[in-house]
């Protein structure tokens, strides 16, 4: 489980040059907005840009100190606050983050533990039941997994472990009633 900390970088999901369409103020009073997702905790964010020279899927720095393209992070938003464009781009951004941070997610397969006597963290991944969970645990006890390809190689019934992670992240972002957050922060 992740600890609460600030996001430092984000991927742009949508650029709203004339502000959010649901904003009740007249268009001339709205400020341009950027919707994005943080790279470490998958936080959905609304940001105010310094420039409109920002592209969808671009990485932007939002940490402390001087920011090149983002004036400020306005607020954290929920999945329902995303524009239609941002919702369509979100799975691609999540997939990119998971692939770029593969060692962290492979570590999840190596270090995951029981949450309660009847529930293991691996059970929270879509498609993993008791039998597959035990197969993963036995294999990682022989030797820790080194990559998604290694997991795929050693556990034949798990052809795409990265897709399970992506599905779980999307579920945590889309469903506010999810009890356990493995990869996102509340």
Residue frames as a rotation matrix with the C-alpha (Angstrom) as fourth column:
UNK 1
0.584 0.812 0.000 0.00
0.812 -0.584 0.000 0.00
0.000 0.000 -1.000 0.00
UNK 2
-0.159 -0.632 0.759 1.24
0.627 -0.658 -0.417 3.47
0.763 0.409 0.501 -0.89
UNK 3
-0.230 0.052 -0.972 1.85
0.855 -0.466 -0.227 6.27
-0.465 -0.883 0.063 1.57
UNK 4
0.775 0.615 0.145 0.36
0.619 -0.693 -0.369 9.71
-0.127 0.376 -0.918 0.98
UNK 5
-0.247 -0.817 -0.521 2.82
0.462 -0.572 0.678 12.05
-0.852 -0.073 0.519 -0.73
UNK 6
0.343 0.371 -0.863 2.81
-0.434 -0.752 -0.496 14.65
-0.833 0.545 -0.097 -3.47
UNK 7
0.671 -0.120 0.732 3.03
0.670 0.522 -0.528 13.72
-0.318 0.844 0.431 -7.12
UNK 8
-0.082 -0.795 -0.601 6.09
0.117 -0.606 0.787 15.17
-0.990 -0.005 0.143 -8.86
UNK 9
-0.908 -0.178 -0.378 5.29
-0.352 -0.159 0.922 14.37
-0.225 0.971 0.082 -12.49
UNK 10
-0.004 0.955 0.297 2.07
-0.108 0.295 -0.949 13.82
-0.994 -0.036 0.102 -14.40
UNK 11
-0.841 -0.091 0.533 0.92
0.497 0.259 0.828 12.67
-0.214 0.962 -0.172 -17.82
UNK 12
-0.669 0.602 -0.436 -1.47
-0.595 -0.785 -0.171 15.06
-0.445 0.145 0.884 -19.60
UNK 13
-0.584 0.572 0.577 -4.84
0.565 0.796 -0.218 13.44
-0.584 0.198 -0.787 -20.39
UNK 14
0.274 0.685 0.675 -6.68
0.946 -0.319 -0.061 16.48
0.173 0.655 -0.735 -21.77
UNK 15
-0.855 -0.474 -0.210 -6.03
0.487 -0.873 -0.013 20.18
-0.178 -0.113 0.978 -22.47
UNK 16
0.228 0.973 0.040 -9.06
0.971 -0.224 -0.087 22.41
-0.075 0.059 -0.995 -21.85
UNK 17
-0.636 -0.610 0.473 -8.08
0.688 -0.725 -0.009 25.73
0.348 0.320 0.881 -23.43
UNK 18
-0.398 0.580 0.711 -11.34
-0.285 -0.814 0.505 27.43
0.872 -0.002 0.490 -22.45
UNK 19
-0.613 0.116 0.781 -11.69
-0.785 0.017 -0.619 25.78
-0.085 -0.993 0.080 -19.04
UNK 20
-0.895 0.311 0.319 -14.00
0.241 0.940 -0.240 22.96
-0.375 -0.138 -0.917 -18.05
UNK 21
-0.748 0.640 0.177 -17.22
0.043 -0.219 0.975 22.82
0.663 0.736 0.136 -20.12
UNK 22
0.054 0.798 -0.600 -19.26
0.807 0.319 0.498 22.25
0.589 -0.511 -0.626 -16.94
UNK 23
-0.751 -0.374 -0.544 -17.97
0.629 -0.658 -0.414 25.51
-0.203 -0.653 0.730 -15.41
UNK 24
0.239 0.971 0.025 -21.06
0.945 -0.226 -0.235 27.74
-0.223 0.080 -0.972 -14.94
UNK 25
0.026 -0.279 -0.960 -19.07
0.164 -0.946 0.279 30.97
-0.986 -0.165 0.021 -15.33
UNK 26
0.916 0.252 -0.311 -19.05
-0.233 -0.297 -0.926 32.77
-0.326 0.921 -0.213 -18.68
UNK 27
0.767 -0.612 0.196 -16.22
0.625 0.640 -0.448 31.56
0.149 0.466 0.872 -20.98
UNK 28
0.355 -0.676 0.645 -14.16
0.017 -0.686 -0.728 34.78
0.935 0.270 -0.232 -20.65
UNK 29
0.436 -0.158 0.886 -13.91
-0.866 -0.342 0.365 34.23
0.245 -0.926 -0.286 -16.87
UNK 30
0.981 -0.064 0.181 -12.71
0.010 0.958 0.286 30.60
-0.192 -0.279 0.941 -17.07
UNK 31
0.163 -0.978 -0.131 -9.05
-0.873 -0.205 0.443 29.68
-0.460 0.042 -0.887 -16.87
UNK 32
0.238 -0.143 -0.961 -7.45
-0.693 0.668 -0.272 27.04
0.681 0.730 0.060 -19.10
UNK 33
0.429 -0.047 0.902 -7.10
-0.766 0.511 0.391 23.64
-0.479 -0.859 0.183 -17.42
UNK 34
-0.322 -0.525 -0.788 -5.10
-0.717 0.679 -0.159 20.47
0.618 0.514 -0.595 -17.85
UNK 35
0.732 0.443 0.518 -6.35
-0.666 0.625 0.407 17.11
-0.143 -0.643 0.753 -16.64
UNK 36
-0.008 -0.827 -0.563 -3.68
-0.693 0.410 -0.593 14.55
0.721 0.385 -0.576 -15.88
UNK 37
0.946 0.215 -0.243 -2.57
-0.011 0.770 0.638 11.51
0.324 -0.601 0.730 -13.90
UNK 38
0.469 -0.794 0.386 0.35
-0.860 -0.312 0.403 11.37
-0.200 -0.521 -0.830 -11.47
UNK 39
0.188 -0.512 -0.839 3.19
-0.634 0.589 -0.501 8.97
0.751 0.625 -0.214 -12.23
UNK 40
-0.794 -0.608 0.022 3.71
-0.408 0.506 -0.760 7.51
0.451 -0.612 -0.650 -8.74
UNK 41
-0.841 0.503 0.199 0.28
0.025 0.404 -0.914 7.12
-0.540 -0.764 -0.353 -7.15
UNK 42
-0.703 0.563 0.434 -2.01
0.642 0.239 0.729 7.47
0.306 0.791 -0.530 -10.15
UNK 43
-0.329 0.596 -0.733 -3.66
0.489 -0.556 -0.672 10.56
-0.808 -0.579 -0.108 -8.63
UNK 44
0.004 0.425 0.905 -6.07
0.959 -0.260 0.117 12.27
0.285 0.867 -0.409 -11.04
UNK 45
-0.348 -0.302 -0.888 -5.31
0.637 -0.771 0.012 15.98
-0.688 -0.561 0.460 -11.08
UNK 46
0.693 0.449 0.564 -6.57
0.703 -0.595 -0.390 19.24
0.161 0.667 -0.728 -12.51
UNK 47
-0.167 -0.876 -0.453 -3.80
0.812 -0.383 0.441 21.72
-0.559 -0.294 0.775 -13.23
UNK 48
0.868 0.324 -0.376 -3.53
0.101 -0.857 -0.505 25.30
-0.486 0.401 -0.777 -14.45
UNK 49
0.368 -0.764 0.530 -1.01
0.929 0.323 -0.179 25.63
-0.034 0.558 0.829 -17.32
UNK 50
-0.073 -0.486 -0.871 1.52
0.214 -0.860 0.462 28.43
-0.974 -0.153 0.167 -17.80
UNK 51
-0.637 -0.190 -0.747 1.35
-0.675 -0.331 0.660 27.85
-0.372 0.924 0.082 -21.54
UNK 52
0.511 0.835 0.206 -1.04
-0.562 0.506 -0.654 26.11
-0.650 0.218 0.728 -23.90
UNK 53
0.145 -0.575 -0.805 1.94
-0.877 0.302 -0.374 24.54
0.458 0.760 -0.461 -25.70
UNK 54
-0.534 -0.211 0.819 1.13
-0.658 0.712 -0.245 21.25
-0.531 -0.670 -0.519 -23.98
UNK 55
-0.354 0.340 -0.871 0.21
-0.729 0.482 0.485 18.03
0.585 0.807 0.077 -25.74
UNK 56
0.722 0.594 0.355 -1.90
-0.692 0.627 0.359 15.07
-0.009 -0.505 0.863 -24.61
UNK 57
0.899 -0.366 -0.242 0.38
0.374 0.927 -0.015 12.26
0.230 -0.077 0.970 -23.30
UNK 58
0.144 -0.875 0.461 3.14
-0.100 -0.477 -0.873 14.75
0.984 0.080 -0.156 -22.48
UNK 59
0.157 -0.205 -0.966 4.98
0.948 0.304 0.090 14.37
0.275 -0.930 0.242 -19.16
UNK 60
0.300 -0.061 0.952 4.85
-0.059 -0.997 -0.045 17.57
0.952 -0.042 -0.303 -17.08
UNK 61
-0.637 -0.579 -0.509 6.72
0.536 0.141 -0.832 18.43
0.554 -0.803 0.220 -13.89
UNK 62
0.330 0.820 0.469 4.38
0.039 -0.508 0.861 19.41
0.943 -0.265 -0.200 -11.03
UNK 63
0.208 -0.337 -0.918 6.72
0.922 0.381 0.070 19.12
0.326 -0.861 0.390 -8.04
UNK 64
0.675 -0.029 -0.737 8.14
0.456 -0.769 0.448 21.87
-0.579 -0.639 -0.506 -5.84
UNK 65
-0.368 -0.875 -0.314 10.26
0.322 -0.437 0.840 24.64
-0.872 0.208 0.442 -7.29
UNK 66
-0.375 0.138 -0.917 10.22
-0.697 -0.694 0.181 26.10
-0.611 0.707 0.357 -10.79
UNK 67
0.000 0.467 0.884 7.80
0.442 0.793 -0.419 24.41
-0.897 0.391 -0.207 -13.17
UNK 68
-0.895 -0.447 0.002 8.22
0.176 -0.347 0.921 24.88
-0.411 0.825 0.389 -16.87
UNK 69
-0.822 0.563 0.085 4.67
0.058 -0.066 0.996 24.33
0.566 0.824 0.022 -18.12
UNK 70
0.097 0.883 -0.459 2.35
0.721 0.256 0.644 24.09
0.687 -0.393 -0.612 -15.10
UNK 71
-0.164 -0.068 0.984 1.50
-0.375 -0.919 -0.126 27.14
0.913 -0.389 0.125 -12.99
UNK 72
-0.610 0.012 0.792 -0.15
-0.782 0.154 -0.604 25.14
-0.129 -0.988 -0.085 -10.19
UNK 73
-0.799 0.475 -0.369 -2.03
0.379 0.874 0.303 22.00
0.466 0.103 -0.879 -9.35
UNK 74
-0.436 0.716 0.545 -5.57
-0.582 -0.686 0.436 23.23
0.686 -0.127 0.716 -8.80
UNK 75
0.085 0.510 0.856 -7.11
-0.945 0.313 -0.093 20.16
-0.315 -0.801 0.508 -7.18
UNK 76
-0.937 -0.223 0.270 -7.38
-0.171 0.964 0.202 16.42
-0.305 0.143 -0.941 -7.07
UNK 77
-0.185 0.909 -0.373 -10.29
-0.983 -0.168 0.076 15.07
0.007 0.381 0.925 -9.06
UNK 78
-0.101 0.242 0.965 -12.22
-0.254 0.932 -0.260 11.82
-0.962 -0.272 -0.033 -9.29
UNK 79
-0.785 -0.157 0.599 -12.72
0.446 0.529 0.722 9.67
-0.430 0.834 -0.345 -12.36
UNK 80
0.137 0.957 0.255 -16.20
0.951 -0.054 -0.306 11.17
-0.279 0.284 -0.917 -12.80
UNK 81
0.496 -0.013 -0.868 -14.66
0.070 -0.996 0.055 14.68
-0.866 -0.088 -0.493 -13.04
UNK 82
-0.589 -0.792 0.162 -12.61
0.192 0.057 0.980 13.69
-0.785 0.608 0.118 -16.10
UNK 83
-0.030 0.517 -0.856 -13.67
-0.866 -0.441 -0.236 14.87
-0.499 0.734 0.461 -19.53
UNK 84
0.886 0.401 0.234 -14.65
-0.219 0.805 -0.551 12.27
-0.409 0.437 0.801 -22.12
UNK 85
0.630 -0.728 -0.270 -11.26
-0.386 0.008 -0.922 12.75
0.674 0.685 -0.276 -23.84
UNK 86
-0.213 -0.737 0.641 -9.38
-0.947 -0.005 -0.321 12.24
0.240 -0.676 -0.697 -20.55
UNK 87
0.320 0.412 0.853 -11.40
-0.630 0.765 -0.133 9.07
-0.708 -0.494 0.504 -19.83
UNK 88
0.994 0.046 -0.098 -10.47
-0.107 0.579 -0.809 7.70
0.019 0.814 0.580 -23.26
UNK 89
0.363 -0.932 -0.018 -6.77
-0.457 -0.161 -0.875 8.54
0.812 0.326 -0.484 -22.80
UNK 90
0.384 -0.176 0.906 -6.54
-0.921 -0.003 0.390 7.22
-0.066 -0.984 -0.163 -19.21
UNK 91
0.896 -0.050 0.441 -6.03
-0.022 0.987 0.158 3.49
-0.443 -0.151 0.884 -20.00
UNK 92
0.708 -0.675 0.207 -3.17
0.371 0.106 -0.922 4.35
0.600 0.730 0.326 -22.40
UNK 93
0.230 -0.608 0.760 -1.50
-0.650 -0.677 -0.345 6.54
0.724 -0.415 -0.551 -19.75
UNK 94
0.597 0.035 0.802 -1.90
-0.721 0.462 0.517 3.85
-0.352 -0.886 0.301 -17.07
UNK 95
0.944 -0.255 0.211 -0.42
0.317 0.879 -0.357 1.24
-0.094 0.404 0.910 -19.42
UNK 96
0.480 -0.800 0.361 2.55
0.037 -0.393 -0.919 3.51
0.877 0.454 -0.159 -20.15
UNK 97
0.257 -0.353 0.900 3.20
-0.912 -0.395 0.106 4.10
0.318 -0.848 -0.423 -16.44
UNK 98
0.792 0.086 0.604 2.99
-0.371 0.854 0.365 0.37
-0.484 -0.514 0.708 -15.64
UNK 99
0.855 -0.488 0.175 5.41
0.466 0.576 -0.671 -0.51
0.227 0.656 0.720 -18.46
UNK 100
0.325 -0.759 0.564 7.85
-0.225 -0.642 -0.733 2.27
0.918 0.111 -0.380 -17.53
UNK 101
-0.080 -0.303 0.950 7.81
-0.982 -0.142 -0.128 1.21
0.173 -0.942 -0.286 -13.87
UNK 102
0.429 0.276 -0.860 7.88
-0.385 0.917 0.102 -2.53
0.817 0.287 0.499 -14.52
UNK 103
-0.547 -0.697 -0.464 10.39
0.107 0.491 -0.864 -3.32
0.830 -0.522 -0.194 -11.71
UNK 104
-0.775 0.311 0.550 8.03
-0.631 -0.410 -0.658 -1.78
0.020 -0.857 0.514 -9.09
UNK 105
0.251 0.966 -0.066 5.09
-0.967 0.253 0.031 -3.87
0.046 0.056 0.997 -10.28
UNK 106
0.174 -0.308 -0.935 7.17
-0.157 0.929 -0.335 -7.06
0.972 0.206 0.113 -10.54
UNK 107
-0.850 -0.497 0.173 8.17
-0.195 -0.008 -0.981 -6.36
0.489 -0.868 -0.090 -6.93
UNK 108
-0.162 0.884 0.438 4.45
-0.987 -0.142 -0.079 -6.44
-0.008 -0.445 0.896 -6.08
UNK 109
0.618 0.368 -0.694 4.30
-0.475 0.879 0.043 -10.05
0.626 0.303 0.718 -7.30
UNK 110
-0.173 -0.809 -0.562 7.43
0.162 0.539 -0.826 -10.83
0.972 -0.234 0.038 -5.22
UNK 111
-0.936 -0.337 0.104 6.42
0.003 -0.304 -0.953 -9.06
0.353 -0.891 0.285 -2.01
UNK 112
-0.160 0.951 0.266 2.60
-0.642 -0.304 0.704 -9.22
0.750 -0.058 0.659 -1.84
UNK 113
-0.983 -0.182 0.022 1.24
-0.115 0.518 -0.848 -10.58
0.143 -0.836 -0.530 1.45
UNK 114
-0.332 0.903 -0.274 -2.00
0.836 0.416 0.358 -11.69
0.437 -0.110 -0.893 3.05
UNK 115
-0.502 0.295 0.813 -4.38
-0.305 -0.940 0.153 -8.89
0.809 -0.171 0.562 4.00
UNK 116
0.120 0.561 0.819 -6.50
-0.988 0.152 0.041 -11.14
-0.102 -0.813 0.573 6.23
UNK 117
-0.404 -0.307 0.862 -6.60
-0.372 0.916 0.151 -14.91
-0.836 -0.259 -0.484 6.89
UNK 118
0.185 0.576 0.797 -8.88
0.517 0.632 -0.577 -15.35
-0.836 0.519 -0.180 3.88
UNK 119
0.965 0.223 0.136 -7.63
0.236 -0.525 -0.818 -12.62
-0.112 0.822 -0.559 1.51
UNK 120
-0.016 -0.999 0.036 -4.25
0.760 0.011 0.650 -12.21
-0.649 0.038 0.759 -0.17
UNK 121
-0.082 -0.084 -0.993 -3.17
-0.303 -0.947 0.105 -9.09
-0.950 0.309 0.052 -2.09
UNK 122
-0.942 -0.328 -0.068 -2.82
-0.174 0.307 0.936 -11.23
-0.286 0.894 -0.346 -5.23
UNK 123
-0.445 0.857 0.260 -6.54
0.817 0.507 -0.276 -12.08
-0.368 0.090 -0.925 -5.03
UNK 124
0.180 0.533 -0.827 -7.31
0.197 -0.843 -0.501 -8.42
-0.964 -0.073 -0.256 -5.71
UNK 125
-0.695 -0.401 -0.597 -5.85
-0.523 -0.288 0.802 -8.71
-0.494 0.870 -0.009 -9.21
UNK 126
0.354 0.900 -0.256 -8.54
-0.850 0.195 -0.489 -9.64
-0.390 0.391 0.834 -11.75
UNK 127
0.553 -0.021 -0.833 -8.36
-0.595 0.690 -0.412 -13.30
0.584 0.723 0.369 -12.72
UNK 128
-0.571 -0.796 -0.202 -6.32
-0.381 0.475 -0.793 -14.57
0.727 -0.376 -0.575 -9.78
UNK 129
0.658 0.752 0.045 -8.03
-0.473 0.366 0.802 -17.20
0.586 -0.549 0.596 -7.66
UNK 130
0.707 -0.348 0.616 -6.65
-0.541 0.295 0.787 -19.51
-0.456 -0.890 0.021 -4.95
UNK 131
0.751 -0.403 0.523 -5.02
0.515 0.853 -0.082 -22.00
-0.414 0.331 0.848 -7.34
UNK 132
0.558 -0.531 0.638 -3.20
0.486 -0.414 -0.770 -19.34
0.673 0.740 0.027 -9.37
UNK 133
0.703 -0.284 0.652 -2.23
-0.606 -0.719 0.341 -17.47
0.372 -0.635 -0.677 -6.22
UNK 134
0.733 -0.421 0.533 -0.57
-0.198 0.618 0.761 -20.60
-0.650 -0.663 0.370 -4.78
UNK 135
0.655 -0.500 0.566 1.24
0.756 0.445 -0.481 -21.20
-0.011 0.743 0.669 -8.08
UNK 136
0.584 -0.418 0.696 2.62
-0.027 -0.867 -0.498 -17.62
0.811 0.272 -0.518 -7.98
UNK 137
0.711 -0.284 0.644 3.68
-0.703 -0.256 0.663 -17.99
-0.024 -0.924 -0.381 -4.32
UNK 138
0.756 -0.437 0.488 5.45
0.264 0.885 0.384 -21.32
-0.599 -0.161 0.784 -4.99
UNK 139
0.586 -0.529 0.615 7.32
0.719 -0.012 -0.695 -19.92
0.375 0.849 0.373 -8.00
UNK 140
0.566 -0.379 0.732 8.45
-0.310 -0.921 -0.238 -16.76
0.764 -0.093 -0.638 -6.21
UNK 141
0.807 -0.291 0.514 9.71
-0.460 0.237 0.856 -18.88
-0.371 -0.927 0.057 -3.28
UNK 142
0.673 -0.592 0.444 11.98
0.695 0.712 -0.105 -20.78
-0.253 0.379 0.890 -5.69
UNK 143
-0.580 -0.807 0.114 13.37
0.793 -0.527 0.304 -17.55
-0.185 0.267 0.946 -7.14
UNK 144
-0.103 0.566 -0.818 12.02
0.172 -0.800 -0.575 -13.96
-0.980 -0.200 -0.015 -7.19
UNK 145
0.570 0.378 0.729 10.46
0.783 0.017 -0.621 -12.81
-0.247 0.926 -0.286 -10.45
UNK 146
-0.451 -0.850 -0.272 12.67
0.646 -0.521 0.558 -10.52
-0.616 0.076 0.784 -12.53
UNK 147
-0.907 0.186 -0.379 10.23
-0.379 -0.754 0.536 -9.11
-0.185 0.630 0.754 -15.12
UNK 148
0.130 0.991 -0.023 6.73
-0.805 0.092 -0.586 -9.45
-0.578 0.094 0.810 -16.55
UNK 149
0.240 -0.117 -0.964 8.24
-0.807 0.527 -0.265 -11.77
0.539 0.842 0.032 -19.18
UNK 150
-0.811 -0.577 -0.094 9.73
-0.395 0.659 -0.640 -13.92
0.431 -0.482 -0.763 -16.38
UNK 151
-0.506 0.722 0.471 6.33
-0.525 0.175 -0.833 -14.18
-0.684 -0.669 0.291 -14.67
UNK 152
0.415 0.670 -0.616 4.75
-0.886 0.141 -0.442 -15.08
-0.209 0.729 0.652 -18.01
UNK 153
-0.152 -0.609 -0.778 7.44
-0.716 0.611 -0.338 -17.71
0.682 0.506 -0.529 -18.66
UNK 154
-0.933 -0.360 0.017 7.20
-0.253 0.623 -0.740 -19.42
0.256 -0.695 -0.672 -15.26
UNK 155
-0.527 0.833 0.169 3.42
0.068 0.240 -0.968 -19.23
-0.847 -0.499 -0.183 -14.80
UNK 156
-0.934 0.060 0.352 1.82
0.357 0.191 0.915 -20.33
-0.012 0.980 -0.200 -18.05
UNK 157
-0.060 0.997 0.048 -1.73
0.980 0.050 0.194 -19.47
0.191 0.059 -0.980 -16.94
UNK 158
0.476 0.116 -0.872 -0.64
0.427 -0.897 0.113 -15.84
-0.769 -0.426 -0.477 -16.42
UNK 159
0.227 -0.424 0.877 0.16
0.974 0.099 -0.205 -14.66
0.000 0.900 0.436 -19.99
UNK 160
-0.109 -0.224 0.969 -0.06
0.393 -0.905 -0.165 -10.89
0.913 0.362 0.186 -19.35
UNK 161
-0.119 0.051 -0.992 0.64
0.993 0.008 -0.118 -9.91
0.002 -0.999 -0.051 -15.71
UNK 162
-0.949 -0.267 -0.169 0.92
0.269 -0.963 0.016 -6.23
-0.167 -0.030 0.986 -16.73
UNK 163
-0.556 0.810 0.184 -2.67
-0.093 -0.281 0.955 -6.28
0.826 0.515 0.231 -18.02
UNK 164
0.141 0.565 -0.813 -3.87
0.813 0.403 0.421 -7.51
0.565 -0.720 -0.403 -14.60
UNK 165
-0.505 -0.412 -0.759 -2.09
0.780 -0.594 -0.197 -4.58
-0.370 -0.691 0.621 -12.94
UNK 166
-0.976 0.153 0.155 -3.54
-0.039 -0.824 0.565 -2.11
0.214 0.546 0.810 -15.48
UNK 167
-0.190 0.968 -0.162 -7.06
0.251 0.208 0.945 -3.52
0.949 0.139 -0.282 -14.93
UNK 168
0.069 0.178 -0.982 -6.68
0.986 0.138 0.094 -3.23
0.152 -0.974 -0.166 -11.15
UNK 169
-0.818 -0.405 -0.409 -5.43
0.463 -0.885 -0.051 0.38
-0.341 -0.231 0.911 -11.38
UNK 170
-0.786 0.580 0.216 -8.36
-0.132 -0.498 0.857 1.28
0.604 0.645 0.468 -13.64
UNK 171
0.052 0.827 -0.559 -10.79
0.603 0.420 0.678 -0.37
0.796 -0.372 -0.478 -11.22
UNK 172
-0.213 -0.207 -0.955 -9.33
0.953 -0.261 -0.156 1.57
-0.217 -0.943 0.253 -8.28
UNK 173
-0.971 -0.184 -0.153 -9.62
0.143 -0.959 0.245 4.85
-0.192 0.216 0.957 -10.23
UNK 174
-0.678 0.734 0.039 -13.14
-0.159 -0.198 0.967 4.25
0.717 0.650 0.251 -11.57
UNK 175
0.212 0.814 -0.541 -14.87
0.367 0.446 0.816 2.70
0.906 -0.372 -0.204 -8.56
UNK 176
-0.175 -0.294 0.940 -15.00
-0.620 -0.708 -0.337 4.89
0.765 -0.642 -0.059 -5.41
UNK 177
0.690 0.526 0.498 -16.29
-0.713 0.374 0.593 1.92
0.125 -0.764 0.633 -3.37
UNK 178
0.381 -0.634 -0.673 -13.09
0.083 0.748 -0.658 -0.16
0.921 0.195 0.338 -3.81
UNK 179
0.996 0.078 -0.042 -12.02
0.043 0.000 0.999 -1.14
0.078 -0.997 -0.003 -0.29
UNK 180
0.419 -0.908 0.000 -8.33
0.443 0.205 0.873 -1.94
-0.792 -0.366 0.488 -0.86
UNK 181
0.939 -0.218 -0.265 -6.08
-0.343 -0.607 -0.717 0.37
-0.005 0.764 -0.645 -2.85
UNK 182
0.636 -0.735 0.235 -3.00
0.642 0.673 0.368 -1.54
-0.429 -0.083 0.900 -3.98
UNK 183
-0.217 -0.770 0.600 -1.62
0.976 -0.162 0.145 0.96
-0.015 0.617 0.787 -6.45
UNK 184
-0.119 0.244 0.962 -3.57
0.316 -0.910 0.270 4.23
0.941 0.336 0.031 -6.12
UNK 185
-0.933 -0.087 -0.350 -4.08
0.360 -0.253 -0.898 6.53
-0.011 -0.964 0.267 -3.17
UNK 186
-0.081 0.992 -0.100 -7.54
0.989 0.067 -0.134 7.48
-0.126 -0.109 -0.986 -1.98
